[in-house]
């Protein structure tokens, strides 16, 4: 008797072929080596490292993380080692992996984004760049680059000029109409989109009557934001022609499958990594099990199959 053929989990995100649709979300998986003894990194679809800036950043003052009823608030402040240390200290390990590695970047000015992109473009081991446009634009009074279509497009055009690597643009949910931002960055040269980033929130200690986060507000992530993320992914899928990567509150294969059915070509796992370091592998196996059970030969056959 012939062994049943395994479902095909391969997917494509803007020119990069992934062995399966499960990626790590930036800021929740360190620089991958932190999970080396916990997860078979070569089984992952893609790894997105902690956000990088031109110069090292110490981030915000503690306390920087607060657990919430259905997730967590973080105000880490994009602490990172900077591109110089990344190349010297982190890249040697990452280049040994079989899984595509993506670098998430951010800056305080459009020039920061452009210079950093040019630097990463020279690193042949890096498969693509994820551009975080949820950061404050210091020249515009601190307003985030990604909340105005014109500004978001300017960032992506500047980045596009500096690299031929595939560009993933990570969208902020803290906007009136996320589809406007999505179309703007698609026109500016994005190869794919990832959404959503965290939702701004806060928490108060009623005994001290002070914010629980030193930064006062932080980014809400985890299961609490999944319905919002799923809705936004579905809306954006209808609005653009490039692939969309679903992010936000995915802790199980069922969650991931909802995003795929809504039209996402892949998903990123974030907060779940803190709860269950093996979450990514569990989700990969869960998706495969679902496809087997339903006798579906390829994950691509369920992407965008939502019936309205």
Buried (B, 14 or more C-beta within 10 A) or exposed (E): EEEEEEBBBBBBBBBBEBBBBBBBBBBBBBBBBEBEEEBEBEBBBBBBBBBBBBEBBEEBEEBBBBEBEEBBBBBBBBBBBBBEEBBEEBBEBBEEBEBBBBBBBBBBBBEBBBBBBEBBBEBEBBBBBBBBBBBEBEEEEEEBBBBBBEBBBBBBBBBBEBBEBBBBBBBBBBBEEBBEBBBBBBEBBBBBBBBBBBBBBBBEEEEEEEBBBBBEEBBBBBBBBBEBBBBBBBBBBEBBEBBBBBBBBBBBBEBBBBBBBBBBBBBBBBBBBBEBBBBBBBBBBBBBEBBBEEEBEEBBEBBBEEEE
